[in-house]
């Protein structure tokens, strides 16, 4: 288990996990808090927040999670070499709004500038590293996942039964906290390697031979 220590952020002590690859460059105070919070929740179950600011919303936390997933997943070499940017895409109605852009502004992952893209067609997701599938797309989820079947896109959603239908990571609410579950077989089928640290803090890790198992 990664080492967790207390760090003073914006006047409040919050648990901080130090990742193997630290993010460099300055960032706004609220961004440091969101990212520290997301990592702490992922790796230590932390619930401490800055008392001087309002609590982050559900989708502010999810935005920080999506950014951090990029640090704990390894893509095939041909994917990482194909683009100079790290694209996190949202398919369908956008529940994040400007929060997403503000949360990861000026950030990078493994030397790639992180860019948020909003897309309307699953075919446009093939160049994305991470794809958040909005609940507005639930009726065509099967079609979307089929389109991405031969790609190495990390699929994430909060649609009910998402991992049972072949999605890779599903956000869930547990005790009023945002957590996640993983379909490891689907991720591995796409050529993705998920860090053991990430898997340790998932509320469940699913291994299935096919969607619906």
C-alpha positions in Angstrom: 0.0 0.0 0.0 1.3 3.4 -0.9 2.5 5.6 1.9 -0.1 8.2 3.1 1.0 11.3 5.0 -0.6 14.6 6.0 -0.1 17.6 3.8 -1.1 21.2 4.5 -3.2 22.4 1.6 -4.9 25.8 1.6 -4.9 25.9 5.4 -6.3 22.5 6.1 -4.5 19.2 6.6 -5.6 16.5 4.2 -4.2 13.0 3.6 -1.9 13.0 0.6 -0.6 10.0 -1.4 2.7 10.5 -3.2 2.6 8.9 -6.6 5.6 7.4 -8.2 5.5 10.1 -10.8 4.9 13.5 -9.4 3.0 16.2 -11.3 5.2 19.2 -11.9 4.4 22.8 -12.4 2.2 25.2 -10.4 -1.6 24.7 -10.1 -4.4 26.7 -8.5 -5.1 25.9 -4.8 -8.5 24.4 -5.6 -6.9 22.1 -8.2 -4.3 20.8 -5.7 -7.2 20.1 -3.3 -9.3 18.2 -5.8 -6.4 16.1 -7.1 -5.1 15.4 -3.6 -8.6 14.5 -2.5 -9.2 12.1 -5.4 -5.9 10.4 -4.9 -6.4 10.2 -1.2 -9.9 8.7 -1.7 -8.5 6.2 -4.2 -5.6 5.1 -2.0 -6.6 5.9 1.6 -10.4 6.4 1.7 -9.9 10.0 2.8 -12.9 12.2 3.4 -11.1 15.3 4.7 -11.8 18.6 2.8 -10.7 22.2 3.0 -13.0 23.7 5.6 -12.6 27.2 4.1 -14.1 26.2 0.7 -17.4 24.5 -0.2 -17.2 20.8 -0.7 -16.4 19.7 -4.2 -19.5 18.4 -6.1 -19.9 14.8 -7.3 -18.7 15.6 -10.8 -15.8 17.7 -9.6 -14.5 14.6 -7.7 -15.2 12.5 -10.8 -13.3 14.9 -13.0 -10.3 14.6 -10.7 -10.6 10.8 -10.7 -10.6 10.7 -14.5 -7.4 12.7 -14.5 -5.8 10.5 -12.0 -6.8 7.3 -13.8 -4.4 8.4 -16.5 -1.5 8.0 -14.1 -2.4 4.5 -13.0 -3.1 2.9 -16.5 -0.5 1.9 -19.0 -1.4 2.1 -22.7 0.3 0.1 -25.5 3.4 1.8 -26.9 1.8 2.3 -30.3 -1.0 4.4 -28.6 1.4 6.5 -26.6 3.5 7.3 -29.6 0.6 8.2 -31.8 -0.2 11.6 -30.3 1.5 14.4 -28.5 -1.6 15.0 -26.3 -3.5 13.0 -23.7 -7.1 13.2 -24.6 -9.9 12.7 -22.0 -13.2 12.7 -23.9 -16.8 13.0 -22.8 -19.4 11.3 -25.0 -23.0 12.6 -24.8 -24.4 15.3 -22.5 -21.6 16.8 -20.5 -22.2 16.6 -16.7 -18.9 18.3 -15.9 -19.2 21.7 -17.5 -16.2 24.1 -17.1 -15.1 22.2 -13.9 -13.4 19.6 -16.0 -11.3 22.0 -18.0 -10.4 24.0 -14.8 -9.4 20.9 -12.9 -6.8 19.8 -15.4 -5.8 23.1 -17.0 -2.0 23.1 -17.8 -1.6 19.5 -16.5 0.2 16.7 -18.2 0.6 12.9 -17.9 3.8 11.2 -18.9 4.9 14.3 -20.7 1.6 14.6 -22.7 -0.5 17.7 -22.3 -4.0 16.7 -21.1 -6.9 18.0 -23.2 -10.6 17.6 -22.6 -12.7 16.9 -25.7 -16.5 16.7 -26.0 -17.7 14.3 -28.7 -21.0 13.2 -30.1 -20.1 10.0 -32.0 -18.4 6.9 -30.7 -16.3 6.8 -33.8 -14.7 10.1 -32.6 -13.4 8.3 -29.5 -10.8 6.1 -31.1 -8.1 8.8 -30.6 -9.1 9.3 -26.9 -7.1 7.8 -24.1 -10.0 8.0 -21.6 -13.6 8.1 -22.6 -16.4 9.1 -20.1 -19.7 7.9 -21.4 -22.5 10.0 -20.2 -25.7 8.5 -18.8 -27.5 10.2 -21.8 -25.9 7.4 -23.9 -27.3 4.5 -22.0 -29.7 3.5 -24.7 -26.9 3.0 -27.2 -24.3 1.7 -24.8 -24.0 -1.6 -26.6 -23.3 0.2 -29.9 -20.7 2.4 -28.4 -18.8 -0.4 -26.7 -18.9 -2.4 -29.9 -17.4 0.5 -31.8 -14.5 0.7 -29.3 -13.9 -3.1 -29.1 -10.7 -3.1 -31.1 -9.3 0.1 -29.6 -7.2 0.8 -26.5 -9.6 3.4 -25.0 -10.2 3.3 -21.3 -14.0 3.5 -20.9 -15.5 5.0 -17.8 -19.1 5.8 -16.9 -21.6 5.9 -14.1 -24.3 4.1 -16.1 -25.9 1.3 -14.1 -24.3 -2.2 -14.8 -21.7 -0.5 -17.0 -18.9 -3.0 -16.1 -21.3 -6.0 -16.6 -22.0 -4.8 -20.1 -18.3 -4.5 -21.1 -17.3 -1.1 -19.7 -14.0 -0.9 -17.9 -14.5 1.5 -14.9 -17.8 2.4 -13.4 -18.3 5.2 -10.8 -20.6 4.3 -7.9 -21.8 6.1 -4.8 -21.0 4.3 -1.5 -21.7 5.9 1.9 -22.1 9.2 0.1 -18.6 8.9 -1.4 -17.6 8.5 -5.1 -15.9 5.1 -5.6 -15.4 2.8 -8.6 -15.5 -0.7 -9.8 -13.4 -2.3 -12.5 -13.9 -4.9 -15.3 -10.3 -6.0 -15.5 -10.8 -8.5 -18.3 -12.3 -5.9 -20.6 -9.4 -3.5 -19.9 -6.8 -6.3 -20.5 -8.6 -7.2 -23.7 -8.0 -3.7 -24.9 -4.3 -3.9 -24.2 -4.4 -1.8 -21.1 -2.4 -2.5 -17.9 -4.1 -1.2 -14.7 -1.8 -0.5 -11.7 -2.1 -2.9 -8.8 -2.5 0.3 -6.6 -5.6 1.2 -8.6 -7.1 -2.2 -8.3 -6.5 -2.4 -4.6 -8.8 0.5 -3.9 -11.6 -0.4 -6.4 -14.7 -1.6 -4.5 -14.8 -4.6 -6.8 -12.6 -6.1 -9.6 -14.6 -8.0 -12.2 -13.2 -10.7 -14.3 -15.5 -11.9 -17.1 -15.0 -13.7 -20.4 -17.6 -11.5 -22.1 -20.1 -8.7 -21.5 -23.0 -9.8 -19.4 -21.2 -12.7 -17.6 
